[in-house]
Amino acid sequence: MKKLFVLTLIAGLFTAGAVSAQEKKEDKSKRPSPPAVATGTIKSGAEITIDYSQPSVKGRTIGAEIAPYGKVWRTGANEATTFKVSKDVKVEGKALAAGLYSLHSVPGEKEWTIIFNKTANQWGSYEYKEADDVLRVAVKPAKAAAATEKMTFSIDKSGKVSLLWGNVIVPFNVK
């Protein structure tokens, strides 16, 4: 009888612990920079998925207070943004194998460097290592037609991927 009582008590503790852990699981949609996903299939048939968190401008200056010019940035918020492509492609004319990458960038006033890094699962750019870069491409930012408060990615059928944020648009081509 004592054994049954002890076993029941232990089982109850494990169950309560599991329920408590589930209750503590974070609802990422409640974050100040909520999660978002951009997906698209380009002309070549390659599927692109960009999984990211959307920081807001909140009156700050891009290049100074947020996404500082000249420094590697996670190209989003929270976990590093990931870029997944289903087939081998060319980004700005340079080869990128099918796979999952973290997407970082080095913002600049006249040029942004878009970085595809082989370490997909990392928090922000804190553990980023340049030695793990698979591809870097330089692109020209432009003034956006309209301001975008929350950073957003778009992918069109032609393979144009655009980062829209504040008054800037940072496009790059995937073929």
Backbone hydrogen bonds, N-H to C=O, Kabsch-Sander energy under -0.5 kcal/mol:
donor,donor_aa,acceptor,acceptor_aa,energy
5,F,1,M,-2.3
6,V,2,K,-2.7
7,L,3,K,-2.9
8,T,4,L,-2.6
9,L,5,F,-2.4
10,I,6,V,-2.6
11,A,7,L,-2.6
12,G,8,T,-2.3
13,L,9,L,-2.0
14,F,10,I,-2.3
15,T,11,A,-2.4
16,A,12,G,-2.6
17,G,13,L,-2.3
18,A,14,F,-2.2
19,V,15,T,-2.4
20,S,16,A,-2.5
21,A,17,G,-2.2
22,Q,18,A,-2.0
23,E,19,V,-2.3
24,K,20,S,-1.6
25,K,21,A,-0.6
25,K,22,Q,-0.8
28,K,26,E,-1.0
30,K,27,D,-2.1
31,R,28,K,-1.5
36,A,52,Y,-3.1
38,A,50,I,-2.6
40,G,48,I,-2.0
42,I,40,G,-0.5
42,I,46,A,-2.4
43,K,157,K,-2.0
45,G,42,I,-2.8
48,I,40,G,-3.3
49,T,84,K,-2.4
50,I,38,A,-3.1
51,D,49,T,-0.5
51,D,82,T,-1.9
52,Y,36,A,-2.6
52,Y,50,I,-0.6
54,Q,34,P,-2.9
57,V,149,E,-1.7
60,R,57,V,-2.1
62,I,60,R,-0.6
63,G,66,I,-3.0
64,A,61,T,-1.7
65,E,61,T,-1.0
66,I,61,T,-1.7
69,Y,63,G,-2.1
70,G,107,P,-2.8
71,K,68,P,-1.5
73,W,105,S,-3.1
80,A,122,Q,-2.8
81,T,74,R,-1.3
81,T,103,L,-0.5
82,T,51,D,-2.6
83,F,101,Y,-2.9
84,K,49,T,-2.9
85,V,99,G,-2.3
86,S,47,E,-1.9
89,V,96,L,-2.9
91,V,94,K,-3.3
92,E,90,K,-0.6
92,E,173,N,-2.7
94,K,91,V,-1.9
96,L,89,V,-2.9
99,G,85,V,-2.0
101,Y,83,F,-2.3
102,S,117,N,-2.5
103,L,81,T,-3.1
104,H,102,S,-0.6
104,H,115,I,-2.3
105,S,73,W,-2.2
106,V,113,T,-2.1
112,W,139,V,-2.8
113,T,106,V,-1.8
114,I,112,W,-0.6
114,I,137,V,-3.2
115,I,104,H,-3.1
116,F,135,L,-2.9
117,N,102,S,-2.7
117,N,115,I,-0.6
118,K,132,D,-2.8
120,A,118,K,-1.3
122,Q,120,A,-1.0
124,G,78,N,-0.9
124,G,122,Q,-0.7
126,Y,123,W,-1.3
127,E,123,W,-0.5
128,Y,125,S,-0.9
132,D,129,K,-2.1
133,D,130,E,-2.1
134,V,116,F,-3.2
135,L,116,F,-1.7
137,V,114,I,-2.3
139,V,112,W,-2.9
142,A,169,I,-2.4
144,A,167,N,-2.6
148,T,166,G,-2.0
151,M,55,P,-2.6
152,T,164,L,-2.5
154,S,162,S,-2.1
156,D,160,K,-2.1
159,G,156,D,-2.3
161,V,159,G,-0.7
161,V,172,F,-3.2
162,S,154,S,-2.6
163,L,170,V,-1.9
164,L,152,T,-3.3
164,L,162,S,-0.6
165,W,168,V,-2.4
166,G,148,T,-3.3
168,V,165,W,-2.3
169,I,142,A,-2.4
170,V,163,L,-2.8
172,F,161,V,-2.7
174,V,159,G,-2.8
175,K,90,K,-2.8
